[in-house]
Amino acid sequence: MFSNIIVGVNGRDGGRDATALAAALREAGARLTFAHVHVSDLIPGRGANADFDLAQDALASELVVRERNLWGHPADVRTIAAASVGDGLEQIASDREADLIVVGACERGAVGRVLAGDDAASVLHQAERAVAIAPRGYAASQHQIRKVGVAFDGSAESEIARTLAGRLAEGLGAELVARCVVTPHVFATGIAAGAAYMEDPEDVLSRTRTALGDRAATTEVVLGPIDSELGAFSEQVDLLVCGTRHNNVLRRVALGSTSAYLAHHAGCPLIVTGSSPAFGDDAPGHSPAAVA
């Protein structure tokens, strides 16, 4: 469970979905901070207006206090001006040494994400700690986390996700289910092209079960594209945990596949592990995270 959580709010349903998920993931006595990022050009230009900036700051402060009051429990509030939502929330999380940032899924369609941006993806790109994304409509639904899923492939990075998922399952009294996806390898020779599975699924299942031991009640190995298989998995669990490769300058490219896909298509809340030591020396965030 998480003890120090940043909740990104925007005055709309996505922020309330994030609030509901943060409430479900927090441990007793956890510190919550409701945060709103005012996206602006931080380099003053000839059109800069101090009165306008002050008015925007006042509106942001009113918004974040209103969202905190709607939740109805004690919590801190913060506002910040930043170049992106992801950058602003990471700054606040870093200042407060938070172990989790929670946001709502993007409320825009594919065209809107291109034209106006995707705040959830911005947070995934910028955050150095775990990020939780609440699916649209989460606050309005009755939900209980009875089954926690984790994407596991035996790598050190997926072990970080497994450790976090195991701790969450234990804290929530939920079942832990691990899924390993065996993906086809595309090959081409001359004008011929095709795909083949380079590993025996039974061998993969055996290695995965050995690696997990008795830490997962159920271990599954499936064949197919990782995006669609984990997307289907998200429909069968109440919370999905996966890792992400973003410990270097190429992180935005590496992140572009599975984590971004699940952020838009997961049927349940998603937690993507981070790369900062937010959980202590023996915890899942201690080494740079990477998988999806």
Secondary structure as UniProt FT lines:
FT   STRAND          2..8
FT   HELIX           13..25
FT   STRAND          26..39
FT   TURN            46..47
FT   HELIX           50..71
FT   STRAND          76..82
FT   HELIX           85..95
FT   TURN            96..97
FT   STRAND          100..104
FT   HELIX           110..116
FT   HELIX           119..126
FT   STRAND          130..134
FT   TURN            136..140
FT   STRAND          147..151
FT   HELIX           156..172
FT   STRAND          175..182
FT   STRAND          185..189
FT   TURN            190..191
FT   STRAND          192..196
FT   HELIX           201..212
FT   TURN            213..214
FT   STRAND          218..223
FT   HELIX           226..234
FT   TURN            235..236
FT   STRAND          239..242
FT   TURN            249..250
FT   HELIX           251..255
FT   TURN            256..257
FT   HELIX           258..265
FT   STRAND          270..272
FT   TURN            278..279
FT   TURN            281..282
FT   TURN            284..285
//
